[in-house]
Amino acid sequence: MSASALRFRADTEESDDIEYHEAIKDARERIWISQTWFPGIERDAAEIIQRELRDVRVVLASFKEGSPVHSRVLGRKLKLSRAKANVESCVRLFLEHGMKPCLRFCYGHHPGWIAVIDAWVFWGPTPIHRDNHSIDFLFHKHPVRGPKGRFWVEQFELLWENFSHDYDAEKSYNEELVES
């Protein structure tokens, strides 16, 4: 095997859906997730809420005009109403547990899914026609303190601060959202 192939493999942090969910179950300090909606819908929300952490941030899809979710819905061949209901199902438990401030909705650029869980960043691309957690080779993992981890933490923070709005603003774009 060539030195360049070894260098590439040594620099790759492969992961999978199982390791991602184990990290959520073991989280001690923070869980930040940016997804269109959780692949496991309520199950994923329950996993996060059960950790009872102070540092939780969840960025889900906004249905504001121009949002990248509209292309995502078309690519997955979903009805817009189904996609809106998926997002609503993801946030319901957060509302019931008084966690509305940890929710934001991305209407801007979507770089893929990102999950910052304690000292690790999980991330991956978003396929056009598939659930992004359905293919393990799309999972990547890097330490938060490394250059790749810092990059993805920064991307999450940019989404949180500059390309998303809160629950109350999103209600005007997603009629499925209601106060619990």
C-alpha positions as a printed Julia matrix, in Angstrom:
180×3 Matrix{Float64}:
   0.0    0.0    0.0
   1.35   3.43  -0.89
   2.29   6.04   1.72
  -0.42   8.39   0.41
  -3.08   5.68   0.83
  -1.91   5.05   4.4
  -1.93   8.76   5.17
  -5.48   9.12   3.82
  -6.8    6.17   5.81
  -5.1    7.32   9.02
  -6.76  10.72   8.63
 -10.26   9.24   8.24
 -12.53   8.87  11.23
 -15.23   6.49  10.09
 -18.35   6.01  12.16
 -21.9    4.7   11.86
 -25.45   5.17  13.1
 -24.9    2.84  16.07
 -21.87   4.8   17.35
 -23.78   8.06  16.88
 -26.72   6.84  19.01
 -24.36   5.42  21.64
 -22.69   8.83  21.86
 -26.08  10.47  22.46
 -26.95   7.92  25.16
 -23.58   8.55  26.87
 -23.5   12.35  26.46
 -22.52  14.25  29.61
 -22.17  17.9   28.53
 -23.61  18.8   25.15
 -25.69  17.62  22.25
 -25.95  19.9   19.23
 -27.67  18.46  16.17
 -28.48  19.93  12.77
 -30.7   17.66  10.67
 -33.59  18.12   8.26
 -35.53  16.09  10.84
 -34.42  13.21  13.04
 -34.34   9.91  11.14
 -35.89   8.22  14.18
 -38.33  11.12  14.72
 -39.65  10.81  18.32
 -37.12   8.12  19.31
 -34.2   10.44  18.6
 -35.87  13.33  20.43
 -36.47  11.1   23.46
 -32.81   9.97  23.48
 -31.66  13.58  23.6
 -34.17  14.73  26.22
 -33.42  11.77  28.51
 -29.84  13.01  28.9
 -31.14  16.11  30.77
 -28.21  18.24  29.6
 -28.03  22.02  29.86
 -26.28  22.46  26.51
 -28.73  21.17  23.91
 -29.2   22.8   20.52
 -31.33  21.33  17.78
 -31.54  22.83  14.29
 -34.21  21.3   12.07
 -35.56  22.26   8.66
 -37.47  25.48   8.17
 -40.23  25.61   5.59
 -39.65  29.29   4.88
 -39.68  30.1    1.17
 -36.25  29.48  -0.33
 -35.25  26.97   2.35
 -33.2   24.0    1.12
 -35.78  21.66   2.66
 -37.99  22.12  -0.39
 -35.37  20.43  -2.62
 -34.86  17.77   0.04
 -38.59  16.98   0.07
 -38.68  16.73  -3.74
 -35.62  14.49  -3.85
 -37.09  12.14  -1.26
 -40.46  12.19  -3.08
 -42.31  13.19   0.05
 -45.43  15.27   0.35
 -44.7   18.66   1.89
 -47.31  17.93   4.56
 -45.43  14.71   5.54
 -42.15  16.61   5.86
 -43.78  19.28   8.03
 -45.32  16.58  10.21
 -41.89  14.91  10.56
 -40.42  18.14  11.91
 -43.39  18.65  14.24
 -42.98  15.11  15.59
 -39.31  15.83  16.32
 -40.03  18.97  18.34
 -43.12  17.87  20.27
 -41.2   16.25  23.15
 -38.89  19.24  23.44
 -41.91  21.49  23.9
 -43.48  19.15  26.43
 -40.24  19.28  28.45
 -39.97  23.09  28.34
 -37.04  23.03  25.93
 -38.36  25.39  23.25
 -35.29  27.7   23.53
 -33.02  24.89  22.33
 -34.9   24.63  19.01
 -34.05  26.52  15.82
 -35.07  26.05  12.2
 -32.61  26.35   9.32
 -33.81  28.3    6.29
 -30.37  28.92   4.79
 -27.46  26.89   3.53
 -27.51  23.2    4.45
 -23.97  21.75   4.53
 -25.17  18.25   5.52
 -26.05  16.87   8.93
 -23.9   17.79  11.93
 -23.95  16.43  15.48
 -21.63  17.82  18.16
 -21.79  15.4   21.07
 -19.44  16.19  23.94
 -15.89  15.99  22.52
 -16.87  14.55  19.13
 -18.38  15.84  15.91
 -20.34  13.44  13.75
 -21.26  14.66  10.28
 -22.16  13.52   6.83
 -23.54  14.57   3.48
 -27.24  14.57   2.68
 -28.06  12.31  -0.28
 -30.68  13.54  -2.7
 -33.05  10.59  -2.45
 -32.13   8.74   0.77
 -32.23   9.16   4.52
 -28.74  10.38   5.43
 -28.48   7.94   8.35
 -29.3    4.91   6.2
 -25.81   4.56   4.72
 -22.96   4.02   7.2
 -20.19   5.13   4.85
 -21.7    8.64   4.98
 -20.84   8.9    8.7
 -17.71  10.74   9.73
 -16.43  11.5   13.22
 -13.71  13.86  14.41
 -12.54  15.12  17.79
 -13.9   18.62  18.52
 -10.37  19.85  19.29
  -8.92  18.74  15.95
  -8.98  20.9   12.81
 -11.83  18.97  11.17
 -13.86  18.92  14.36
 -13.38  22.67  14.87
 -14.48  23.24  11.28
 -17.79  21.38  11.8
 -18.42  23.04  15.16
 -17.99  26.39  13.4
 -20.4   25.31  10.65
 -23.0   24.42  13.27
 -22.54  27.75  15.04
 -22.96  29.62  11.74
 -26.23  27.79  11.11
 -27.42  28.5   14.66
 -26.53  32.19  14.62
 -26.99  33.26  10.99
 -29.22  30.87   9.04
 -31.99  29.85  11.41
 -34.81  31.3   13.45
 -36.71  30.26  16.57
 -39.85  28.18  17.02
 -42.22  31.14  17.1
 -40.91  32.42  13.76
 -41.16  28.95  12.21
 -44.83  28.54  13.15
 -45.79  30.9   10.32
 -44.14  28.51   7.79
 -45.15  25.16   9.28
 -48.8   24.95  10.29
 -48.13  21.6   11.99
 -46.29  23.42  14.78
 -48.46  24.34  17.73
 -47.81  25.17  21.35
 -48.13  22.22  23.7
